[in-house]
């Protein structure tokens, strides 16, 4: 019995166990209550199904979670990513445009600038915004939540200025491929996430970057005295978060073929932080898991999809989602599990004692 208890503790102490357990519980619920949830079909050479939709729609959140993980690992927070998403879409849409014009007597779709230029410009702007956050936190010394709150508020205004308060519709068909296209039968957004994930994972594991970020999150003062350029790595973490938000903004803008400076990415910063927490990462900084954050994003999107699929009324959707998230967080809490198991052990002990007395 003791061997099984030790094995259980080893398994549950794994950083990825509880995120995977939460995802498994959500999927198991859908196995019984959502019709054709696990059915995947091939139509016109593309994979279709609820699971494919979950992965596709979770792509922007997974990107945000990857960038947010590094920021949180440095004991910071970035609540401006939702506004950065809106700016990214606004920049891309305003540069691409895509209006129908008559060229040589025929109607053609004409863009204001080449699409690659618009994409690079959008990512450059969002990376600069991330660098701005990093400058305020690392150099000026402003608290992360206050520094990023500035861009959270101002970013919506910037996006509205770029779009002139209007929803810009993009008619340029090739741009739609970013968020709604398929490659080898799989949504193209999945390849974008895998590329970003693989590159940053390689840098974290094959260089000292990951070690330095963990050290800064655990004790920034000790890291500074040990020779680590603390401000530089905090600056880079926020810049990368801005870049990830920019890529997520392009996916969202492409998927709906429009840019809405007011509503694009609204409240997504909260889901990104929640995904990092559900992924088993501590918001106090230090050790982190990129894969855990990606799993956390999938858990959130799976919950959202499950709520809509089971016919929950729209007016209580957020309440139901909050209750489910609270239950998952309690399940992941070491203190909560300790209290529950301690009480369960006391009940078992009291039952054994009463049985012994009767005998």
LOSE-398357 format. One record per residue (C-alpha): x, y, z; residue in one letter. Coordinates in steps of 0.001 Angstrom, whole numbers, padded with zeros to 6 digits, always signed. Layout:
// LOSE-398357
XYZA;...
//
This chain:
// LOSE-398357
+000000+000000+000000X;+002828+002381+000855X;+004413+001742-002534X;+001224+002808-004307X;+000988+005924-002133X;+004594+006874-002951X;+003995+006213-006656X;+000844+008368-006551X;+002767+011215-004920X;+005522+010995-007523X;+003008+011102-010376X;+000924+013913-008884X;+003998+015988-008135X;+004711+016173-011853X;+004086+019651-013217X;+002065+018315-016169X;-000071+015775-014302X;-002872+018066-013150X;-003172+020041-016418X;-003445+016746-018295X;-005894+015434-015691X;-008068+018542-016095X;-008031+018156-019886X;-008892+014467-019553X;-011862+015258-017287X;-013251+017803-019758X;-012821+015391-022671X;-014401+012559-020676X;-017407+014757-019930X;-017842+015440-023629X;-017516+011738-024439X;-020775+011120-022560X;-022673+014379-023054X;-021604+015825-026431X;-022691+014026-029553X;-019952+013235-032105X;-017381+015116-030026X;-014543+012771-030993X;-015664+012263-034586X;-013111+013544-037120X;-014009+013481-040809X;-012114+014271-043979X;-013871+016555-046443X;-012184+018053-049494X;-008844+016878-048121X;-009320+018686-044789X;-009911+017315-041319X;-013180+018424-039767X;-014574+017857-036285X;-015049+019372-032851X;-011510+018460-031785X;-010087+020174-034868X;-012158+023269-034097X;-010867+023331-030514X;-007235+023245-031625X;-007872+025849-034328X;-009710+028279-032054X;-007234+027766-029221X;-004261+028775-031395X;-004312+032508-030483X;-004673+031686-026790X;-001841+029151-026966X;+000423+031810-028461X;-000534+034286-025750X;+000091+031631-023093X;+003565+030880-024480X;+004559+034538-024319X;+002878+035064-020956X;+004720+032086-019474X;+008114+033732-019871X;+006816+036986-018408X;+005278+035202-015419X;+008499+033198-014962X;+010334+036484-014346X;+007759+037275-011642X;+005939+039699-013907X;+002571+039964-015624X;+001376+041367-018950X;-002258+042451-019000X;-001869+044448-022219X;-001817+041522-024679X;-005527+041885-025505X;-005011+045470-026626X;-001860+044484-028535X;-003965+041927-030438X;-006323+044720-031489X;-003397+046884-032625X;-001874+044018-034614X;-005091+043421-036525X;-005642+047137-037050X;-002160+047657-038515X;-002422+044648-040832X;-005947+045509-042009X;-005174+049159-042638X;-002104+048281-044707X;-003620+045418-046691X;-007034+046915-047296X;-008017+044840-050286X;-010482+046886-052283X;-012088+045937-055554X;-010822+048227-058306X;-010932+048280-062076X;-007532+047645-063619X;-007350+047689-067436X;-011088+047361-067612X;-011298+044297-065370X;-012243+044115-061710X;-009313+043050-059532X;-008513+042909-055844X;-005832+045470-055069X;-003949+045730-051757X;-002415+048932-050470X;+000913+047204-049709X;+002165+043643-050286X;+000833+041230-047667X;+004299+040223-046328X;+005073+043886-045699X;+001824+044322-043756X;+002524+041205-041661X;+006082+042288-040830X;+004863+045788-039987X;+002176+044457-037622X;+004646+042157-035847X;+007242+044936-035654X;+004734+047305-034037X;+003569+044729-031486X;+007138+043729-030648X;+007971+047385-030079X;+004970+047653-027779X;+006245+044640-025855X;+009648+046334-025651X;+007890+049418-024285X;+006418+047309-021483X;+009820+045758-020860X;+011427+049201-020717X;+008946+050414-018106X;+009380+047285-015973X;+013088+046528-016375X;+014595+049995-016718X;+012162+052443-015134X;+011218+050027-012344X;+007430+050332-012568X;+005425+047435-011167X;+004526+045041-014034X;+000769+045221-013553X;+000876+049035-013548X;+003274+049260-016497X;+001179+046961-018673X;-002053+048585-017474X;-000938+051725-019311X;-000897+049890-022640X;-004060+047977-021742X;-005935+051285-021601X;-004054+053216-024278X;-003814+050274-026681X;-007540+050243-027384X;-007377+053933-028173X;-004410+053373-030506X;-006276+050611-032327X;-009329+052854-032659X;-007179+055648-034077X;-005662+053300-036652X;-009073+052020-037743X;-010675+055478-037323X;-013297+053923-035099X;-014552+051638-037858X;-014441+047886-038466X;-012060+047388-041388X;-013054+044487-043623X;-010306+042639-045492X;-011320+041273-048889X;-007850+040035-049822X;-008263+036246-050056X;-004626+035144-049431X;-004678+036861-046022X;-007516+034564-044919X;-005170+031580-045189X;-003359+032601-041975X;-006345+032039-039732X;-008661+029882-041836X;-006353+027993-044180X;-005322+024340-044142X;-001939+022735-044754X;-001737+018961-045236X;-005366+018773-044106X;-004610+020431-040749X;-005413+024055-039782X;-002494+026311-040670X;-002749+027992-037259X;-001476+024788-035656X;+001751+025004-037659X;+002216+028609-036553X;+001874+027609-032903X;+004226+024638-033346X;+006836+026844-035023X;+006799+029479-032275X;+006752+026778-029582X;+009622+024815-031135X;+011858+027877-031612X;+011434+029212-028080X;+011712+025713-026592X;+014987+025190-028444X;+016361+028495-027150X;+015292+027702-023593X;+016793+024204-023580X;+019890+024633-025755X;+021029+027969-024330X;+021225+029452-020849X;+018100+031540-021477X;+015751+029207-019623X;+018073+028934-016628X;+018507+032706-016430X;+014744+033358-016593X;+014061+030824-013832X;+016829+032304-011678X;+015442+035832-012121X;+011969+034677-011116X;+013239+032864-008027X;+015516+035658-006792X;+016330+038616-009005X;+018739+040159-006492X;+020830+037004-006197X;+020738+036640-009987X;+022088+040153-010392X;+024943+039488-007985X;+025750+036243-009798X;+026369+038166-013014X;+023037+037755-014834X;+021888+040844-016726X;+018443+040819-015083X;+016955+043843-016812X;+017949+042537-020257X;+016151+039217-019856X;+013044+040824-018362X;+013053+043218-021317X;+013308+040304-023765X;+010477+038418-022040X;+008058+041330-022486X;+009217+041884-026081X;+008523+038224-026860X;+005106+038495-025215X;+004308+041423-027512X;+005455+039407-030527X;+003241+036446-029579X;+000280+038797-029121X;+000995+040223-032570X;+000911+036771-034184X;-002313+035973-032301X;-003805+039255-033554X;-002996+038339-037165X;-004693+034942-036741X;-007835+036471-035233X;-007977+039250-037824X;-007483+036748-040648X;-010061+034335-039287X;-012865+036926-039257X;-011489+038898-042246X;-011762+042161-040350X;-010134+044311-037706X;-012166+045611-034770X;-010149+047925-032569X;-012763+047872-029837X;-013539+044168-029450X;-010618+042193-030898X;-008780+040341-028136X;-011102+041722-025468X;-010384+040074-022067X;-008029+037542-023705X;-005275+038630-021333X;-007276+037070-018499X;-007575+033761-020342X;-003833+033844-021070X;-002981+034304-017392X;-005475+031590-016482X;-003925+029223-019043X;-000506+029743-017458X;-001951+029042-014007X;-003880+025968-015162X;-000666+024754-016771X;+000855+024282-013338X;+002993+027425-013397X;+003356+029558-010304X;+002511+033248-010684X;+005310+033928-008178X;+007851+033237-010913X;+010663+030724-011116X;+010311+027310-012722X;+007898+027130-015610X;+006507+024801-018259X;+005662+025983-021767X;+003896+022717-022548X;+001812+023088-019399X;+000653+026529-020525X;-000299+025180-023957X;-002305+022412-022262X;-003935+025059-020048X;-005021+026962-023164X;-006518+023771-024603X;-008381+023187-021327X;-009932+026663-021480X;-010978+026299-025113X;-012329+022790-024453X;-014441+024144-021581X;-015777+026969-023759X;-016621+024594-026606X;-018236+022121-024199X;-020453+024820-022696X;-021741+025874-026107X;-022112+022279-027319X;-024229+021231-024335X;-026686+024066-024890X;-025952+026156-021812X;-027935+029438-022047X;-025702+032346-023142X;-026603+034470-020111X;-025034+031981-017665X;-022154+030777-019843X;-019531+032814-018003X;-020845+031681-014624X;-020651+028012-015612X;-017159+028530-017026X;-016051+030218-013800X;-017390+027352-011673X;-015592+024755-013801X;-012327+026727-013660X;-012610+027075-009867X;-013062+023304-009540X;-010000+022672-011720X;-007898+025165-009737X;-008961+023521-006464X;-008032+020140-007898X;-004564+021472-008736X;-004064+023131-005336X;-001633+021188-003142X;-003012+022750+000036X;-006596+021879-000873X;-005691+018279-001715X;-003778+017978+001550X;-006802+019139+003554X;-009173+016794+001706X;-006908+013752+001992X;-006165+014529+005651X;-009882+014575+006486X;-010440+011420+004445X;-007595+009746+006345X;-009077+010828+009683X;-012459+009361+008729X;-010855+006075+007763X;-008924+006033+011021X;-012055+006678+013071X;-013902+003876+011242X;-011053+001436+011916X;-010962+002353+015599X;-014737+001905+016030X;-014534-001478+014290X;-011724-002574+016591X;-013709-001611+019675X;-016748-003562+018511X;-014670-006635+017915X;
//
